[in-house]
Amino acid sequence: MTREPVIGVLALQGDVREHLTALAAAGAAAGPVRRPAELAEVDGLVIPGGESTTMSKLAHLFGMMEPLRERVAAGMPVYGSCAGLIMLADKILDPRSGQETVGGIDMIVRRNAFGRQNESFEAAVEVTGVEGGPVEGVFIRAPWVESTGAGVEILAEHGGHVVAVRQRNALATSFHPELTGDHRVHRLFTDMVRDAR
Ligand SMILES: NC(=O)CC[C@H](N)C(=O)O
């Protein structure tokens, strides 16, 4: 018997509850992760949207930065949306001073690239690997991917900018599928976690 995959949501800051709901709808057992011991228990992890500068600070404070780096480097499936995408970038073009990332995707990202809070928008985005038509992309002070290394698969673009990528075990989107009630991206990630076990 195979149990359902256990997927954590990094719960230091950001829209944790929405991801937990989407993961449950996608068929995963989902729970919040704040401590290294909780991280050790999960098969995969979502890093939510929020504010990457704050999340980075809290990850240090909670002793999570190194454990996160280790597990991502060891192949744990991980999905980051918006601020989570920034956390998975090997490099930020315009980091706040002292801002660090977990890394895992060979890309350079630009924070707040699509504009400020009041320039947030929604757009239909065709995502490679997501069947059944475009997803409704919710972009809130969203980053874009400025450049990618050779091992990075580009899954989606919007307005000529890369907004979804995958490299090995790491998936990331500039937008927030957890806010739409469409669980196809979470299902894609849940399948990645299932395949990795
Ligand atoms: N909605 C979001 O996650 C915004 C991300 C935010 N601009 C950051 O730099 O972290």
The ligand as an ORCA input file, in Angstrom:
! r2SCAN-3c Opt
* xyz 0 1
  N       3.066     37.991     -3.561
  C       4.329     37.797     -3.264
  O       4.742     36.738     -2.820
  C       5.201     39.009     -3.438
  C       6.672     38.728     -3.382
  C       7.421     39.922     -2.882
  N       7.446     40.985     -3.847
  C       8.835     39.537     -2.478
  O       9.797     40.160     -2.852
  O       8.995     38.609     -1.749
*
